[in-house]
Amino acid sequence: MREFIIHGHPASPFLRSVCIALEEKGAPYRIQQMAPGEMRGEAHRELHPFGRIPVIDYGEYRLYETQAILRYIDVEIPKPELQPSDPKAIGRMNQIIGINDWYLFPQVARIIVFHRIVAPALLGAVPDEAAISAAVPDAKLCLGELNRLLGDQRFLAGNHLSLADLMLAPQIYYLAATPEGGVILKDTALLAWLERMNARPSMKATLPPPLLRLAA
Ligand SMILES: N[C@@H](CCC(=O)N[C@@H](CS)C(=O)NCC(=O)O)C(=O)O
């Protein structure tokens, strides 16, 4: 099997989702690390015109946008399947991925995780407490809704691992490590789900760099 090349930084939860997918599939990959100073530079824009990470190369094929990458990997390497066949479970999986991309990451993780964990660890910055406090209501809304959708199921879209779990686990891993996320997640089914996810070999093999792991 050819090796997947993943461009980005291993601190990125989106990049981790791709790594988890490849670990679950048993597919070879390597991270082509981009230094924080290279982000949004000319070389980065050539890979990803919007200046985000991750981007993958598989032979001559290049792709960005994490949910597109995950769906591609799941059909390029069919086993084990990471997308359900039941229509309602497909709907739920896609809904949860949408919640991540539209609400959880931009309104919550990008603020709370960035100011609490990433900026102090990588940039030596002091957390912006006002920005963090302003994001707490959205954190309650997003995590509360994900907890409701999970209900008593084993995984987010039902009783089988799916792309929804792969997309959300790296984001909630970081959020759970913040004081704000810790309070919101305390004693929830979502936290128990995260603990089950954290125990998977694919999650253990893709932990963030030690500096961020300590912070988290
Ligand atoms: N929609 C993109 C979002 C990816 C994203 O925002 N990644 C973050 C890192 S976790 C990033 O590139 N941040 C750089 C920036 O915002 O300048 C995807 O799904 O891949």
The ligand as a MOL file (V3000), in Angstrom:
LIG
                    3D

  0  0  0     0  0            999 V3000
M  V30 BEGIN CTAB
M  V30 COUNTS 20 19 0 0 0
M  V30 BEGIN ATOM
M  V30 1 N -12.4190 23.0860 7.3380 0
M  V30 2 C -11.0540 22.7350 7.6030 0
M  V30 3 C -10.6340 23.2980 8.9550 0
M  V30 4 C -9.2130 22.9540 9.2960 0
M  V30 5 C -8.6490 23.9310 10.3060 0
M  V30 6 O -9.2270 24.9840 10.6400 0
M  V30 7 N -7.4740 23.5890 10.8060 0
M  V30 8 C -6.8030 24.4940 11.7170 0
M  V30 9 C -5.8370 23.7370 12.5950 0
M  V30 10 S -6.6680 22.7340 13.7690 0
M  V30 11 C -6.0010 25.4830 10.9250 0
M  V30 12 O -5.6020 25.2020 9.8300 0
M  V30 13 N -5.7910 26.6650 11.4960 0
M  V30 14 C -4.9630 27.6500 10.8880 0
M  V30 15 C -5.5650 29.0020 10.8700 0
M  V30 16 O -6.7360 29.1430 11.2240 0
M  V30 17 O -4.8410 29.9040 10.4800 0
M  V30 18 C -10.8980 21.2120 7.5630 0
M  V30 19 O -11.8790 20.5240 7.8320 0
M  V30 20 O -9.8240 20.7090 7.2580 0
M  V30 END ATOM
M  V30 BEGIN BOND
M  V30 1 1 1 2
M  V30 2 1 2 3
M  V30 3 1 2 18
M  V30 4 1 3 4
M  V30 5 1 4 5
M  V30 6 2 5 6
M  V30 7 1 5 7
M  V30 8 1 7 8
M  V30 9 1 8 9
M  V30 10 1 8 11
M  V30 11 1 9 10
M  V30 12 2 11 12
M  V30 13 1 11 13
M  V30 14 1 13 14
M  V30 15 1 14 15
M  V30 16 2 15 16
M  V30 17 1 15 17
M  V30 18 2 18 19
M  V30 19 1 18 20
M  V30 END BOND
M  V30 END CTAB
M  END
